[in-house]
Amino acid sequence: MKKKMLGVVLLVMLICSMTACGNDNRRRSNSSVQKNASGEQAVKENSKILVAYFTRADNMDQAPRVDAVSRASFNVENGEVSGNTEAVAKYIQEAVGGDLFSIKTVEPYPLNYDDNVNVASEEQKNNARPKLSTHVENMDKYDVIFIGYPNWWGTLPKPVFTFLEEYNLSGKTVIPFATHRGSGLGSGPRDISKLSPNSKILDGFSVRGEDAINSKDDVNEWLKDLGVLK
């Protein structure tokens, strides 16, 4: 009987151990993190940093009601609505400093999610370049550019293409990060590389949109692995 009881206890301990590991793996799978192979500091200590991001919350034709916000697209904090990508951008700035910059379009996107998806789909089909209403005054002063975006149709939203084509990022370090609903960074890093062929592109970070508000620790871990954060 004692042997049988001991066997049951060991089995329960094994199951608990496996469950704990599974939970940790799920948490880590929210982000795409790769270590800086050289182990060197990827960004110089005195680098000027810009954290640029595109978020749906800053580009809609009307403000969403707080009581009608979908967790898949927005966050509500202290009665204010913000985008998932903005949440990650703020965690990055909090960790490494620099300036925040929201990429905004002249023509807003629909508040309704399905309508927004349709507009984004048409932009992808037409390879559109939406006009921007915000511009970086002095891009030359920045050494490191974080580029944040929601993964739309497997890549960057078209306004981010407009943003990248507006500036010469040659010689700068560019670091992508994205929010998504299951497809990670998509082809965003590859498209950034095509648009900025003379930039140094570092490994990116991605997190599911609904987990963005709770991604601070994962963001910091990613920045440390890249050598951006000490």
C-alpha positions as CSV (number, residue, x, y, z in Angstrom):
1,M,0.0,0.0,0.0
2,K,2.8,2.4,0.9
3,K,4.5,1.7,-2.4
4,K,1.2,2.4,-4.3
5,M,0.7,5.7,-2.4
6,L,4.3,6.7,-3.1
7,G,3.8,6.0,-6.8
8,V,0.6,8.2,-6.9
9,V,2.5,11.0,-5.2
10,L,5.4,10.8,-7.7
11,L,2.9,10.8,-10.6
12,V,1.1,13.9,-9.3
13,M,4.5,15.7,-8.8
14,L,5.5,14.8,-12.4
15,I,2.2,16.1,-13.8
16,C,2.5,19.4,-11.8
17,S,6.1,19.8,-13.1
18,M,5.0,19.3,-16.7
19,T,2.1,21.8,-16.3
20,A,4.5,24.5,-14.9
21,C,6.9,24.0,-17.8
22,G,4.0,24.3,-20.2
23,N,2.7,27.5,-18.7
24,D,6.2,29.0,-18.9
25,N,6.6,28.0,-22.5
26,R,3.3,29.6,-23.4
27,R,4.3,32.8,-21.7
28,R,7.6,32.9,-23.6
29,S,6.0,31.9,-26.9
30,N,4.1,35.3,-26.9
31,S,7.4,36.9,-28.0
32,S,10.0,36.1,-30.6
33,V,13.3,36.5,-28.8
34,Q,16.7,35.5,-30.1
35,K,20.0,36.1,-28.3
36,N,22.6,38.4,-29.6
37,A,25.0,35.7,-30.8
38,S,28.1,37.8,-30.3
39,G,27.1,38.8,-26.7
40,E,28.2,42.4,-27.5
41,Q,26.3,45.5,-26.8
42,A,24.1,46.0,-29.9
43,V,23.5,49.7,-29.2
44,K,26.0,52.2,-28.0
45,E,25.4,53.7,-24.6
46,N,24.9,57.3,-25.9
47,S,22.8,56.4,-28.9
48,K,19.8,58.6,-29.7
49,I,16.7,56.4,-29.8
50,L,13.4,56.9,-31.5
51,V,10.5,54.5,-30.7
52,A,8.1,54.9,-33.7
53,Y,4.9,52.9,-33.9
54,F,1.6,52.7,-35.8
55,T,-1.5,51.8,-33.8
56,R,-5.1,51.6,-34.9
57,A,-6.2,53.5,-31.8
58,D,-4.5,56.7,-33.1
59,N,-5.8,56.4,-36.6
60,M,-9.6,56.0,-36.4
61,D,-12.4,58.2,-37.7
62,Q,-14.0,58.4,-34.2
63,A,-12.9,57.6,-30.7
64,P,-14.1,54.2,-29.3
65,R,-16.3,54.2,-26.2
66,V,-14.5,52.8,-23.2
67,D,-17.4,50.4,-22.5
68,A,-17.3,49.0,-26.1
69,V,-13.6,48.4,-26.4
70,S,-12.5,45.0,-27.8
71,R,-9.5,43.5,-25.9
72,A,-8.3,42.2,-29.3
73,S,-7.5,45.7,-30.5
74,F,-7.3,48.2,-27.6
75,N,-6.5,48.6,-23.9
76,V,-8.3,50.7,-21.3
77,E,-6.2,52.2,-18.6
78,N,-7.4,54.9,-16.2
79,G,-10.4,55.5,-18.4
80,E,-8.3,56.1,-21.5
81,V,-8.2,54.0,-24.6
82,S,-4.8,53.1,-26.1
83,G,-3.6,50.6,-28.8
84,N,-1.8,47.4,-28.1
85,T,1.3,48.4,-30.1
86,E,1.4,51.7,-28.2
87,A,1.6,49.7,-24.9
88,V,4.6,47.8,-26.1
89,A,6.2,51.0,-27.4
90,K,5.8,52.6,-24.0
91,Y,7.5,49.7,-22.3
92,I,10.4,50.0,-24.7
93,Q,10.8,53.7,-24.0
94,E,10.5,53.1,-20.3
95,A,13.4,50.6,-20.5
96,V,15.8,52.3,-22.9
97,G,14.7,56.0,-23.1
98,G,14.4,57.9,-26.3
99,D,11.5,59.7,-28.0
100,L,8.0,58.2,-28.7
101,F,6.5,58.9,-32.1
102,S,3.0,57.8,-33.3
103,I,2.7,57.3,-37.1
104,K,-0.6,58.9,-38.0
105,T,-2.5,59.0,-41.4
106,V,-4.3,61.9,-43.0
107,E,-7.2,59.7,-43.8
108,P,-8.5,57.8,-40.7
109,Y,-9.5,54.1,-40.6
110,P,-13.0,52.9,-39.7
111,L,-13.8,52.3,-36.1
112,N,-15.6,49.1,-37.0
113,Y,-13.1,46.2,-36.9
114,D,-14.4,44.4,-40.0
115,D,-14.5,47.6,-42.0
116,N,-10.9,48.3,-40.9
117,V,-9.9,44.8,-42.1
118,N,-11.5,45.5,-45.5
119,V,-9.7,48.8,-45.9
120,A,-6.4,47.3,-44.9
121,S,-6.9,44.5,-47.4
122,E,-7.6,46.9,-50.3
123,E,-4.4,48.8,-49.4
124,Q,-2.4,45.6,-49.5
125,K,-3.9,44.7,-52.9
126,N,-3.2,48.1,-54.3
127,N,0.2,48.4,-52.6
128,A,-1.0,51.8,-51.3
129,R,1.0,54.4,-49.6
130,P,-1.4,56.3,-47.3
131,K,-0.4,59.9,-46.7
132,L,0.9,60.7,-43.2
133,S,-0.1,63.6,-40.9
134,T,2.8,63.2,-38.6
135,H,6.5,63.5,-39.5
136,V,9.8,63.2,-37.6
137,E,11.4,66.6,-37.7
138,N,15.0,65.6,-37.5
139,M,15.5,61.9,-38.3
140,D,19.3,62.4,-38.8
141,K,19.8,62.8,-35.0
142,Y,18.7,59.3,-34.2
143,D,21.0,56.3,-34.2
144,V,18.5,53.6,-33.3
145,I,14.9,53.3,-34.6
146,F,12.4,51.0,-33.1
147,I,9.5,50.3,-35.5
148,G,6.3,49.0,-34.0
149,Y,3.2,47.8,-35.9
150,P,0.2,45.6,-35.7
151,N,0.6,42.6,-38.1
152,W,-1.9,43.4,-40.9
153,W,-2.3,40.7,-43.5
154,G,1.1,39.2,-42.6
155,T,3.2,42.3,-42.8
156,L,3.5,46.0,-42.0
157,P,0.4,48.2,-42.3
158,K,0.8,50.3,-45.4
159,P,1.3,53.6,-43.5
160,V,4.5,52.1,-42.1
161,F,5.7,51.5,-45.6
162,T,5.1,55.3,-46.2
163,F,7.0,56.1,-43.0
164,L,10.0,54.0,-44.0
165,E,10.1,55.4,-47.5
166,E,10.0,59.0,-46.2
167,Y,13.4,58.8,-44.5
168,N,16.9,57.6,-45.2
169,L,17.8,55.2,-42.5
170,S,21.2,54.2,-43.9
171,G,23.7,53.4,-41.1
172,K,21.1,53.3,-38.4
173,T,20.1,50.3,-36.3
174,V,16.4,49.4,-36.9
175,I,14.6,47.1,-34.5
176,P,11.0,45.8,-35.3
177,F,8.3,44.9,-32.8
178,A,4.7,43.8,-33.5
179,T,1.4,42.9,-32.0
180,H,-0.6,40.2,-33.7
181,R,-3.5,37.7,-33.5
182,G,-1.4,34.6,-34.2
183,S,1.2,35.3,-37.0
184,G,4.0,37.0,-35.1
185,L,6.2,39.5,-36.9
186,G,5.1,38.2,-40.3
187,S,7.2,39.4,-43.2
188,G,7.6,42.8,-41.5
189,P,11.4,42.5,-40.7
190,R,12.0,41.3,-44.3
191,D,10.0,44.2,-45.7
192,I,11.8,46.7,-43.4
193,S,15.1,45.3,-44.7
194,K,14.0,45.8,-48.3
195,L,12.9,49.4,-47.6
196,S,16.1,50.2,-45.6
197,P,18.8,48.0,-47.2
198,N,21.6,49.9,-45.6
199,S,20.4,49.7,-42.1
200,K,21.3,47.1,-39.4
201,I,18.1,45.2,-38.6
202,L,18.1,43.5,-35.2
203,D,15.9,40.6,-34.1
204,G,12.3,41.6,-33.4
205,F,9.8,41.1,-30.7
206,S,6.1,40.0,-31.2
207,V,3.3,39.5,-28.7
208,R,-0.4,38.7,-29.1
209,G,-2.5,41.8,-29.0
210,E,-4.5,40.7,-25.9
211,D,-1.2,40.0,-24.1
212,A,0.5,43.3,-25.0
213,I,-0.6,45.1,-21.8
214,N,1.1,42.4,-19.7
215,S,4.3,42.1,-21.8
216,K,6.6,44.4,-19.9
217,D,8.8,41.6,-18.5
218,D,9.0,39.9,-21.9
219,V,10.0,43.2,-23.5
220,N,12.8,43.8,-21.0
221,E,14.0,40.2,-21.5
222,W,14.1,40.7,-25.3
223,L,16.0,44.0,-24.9
224,K,18.5,42.4,-22.6
225,D,19.1,39.5,-25.0
226,L,19.6,41.9,-27.9
227,G,22.2,43.8,-25.8
228,V,20.2,47.0,-25.9
229,L,19.4,46.9,-22.2
230,K,22.0,46.2,-19.7
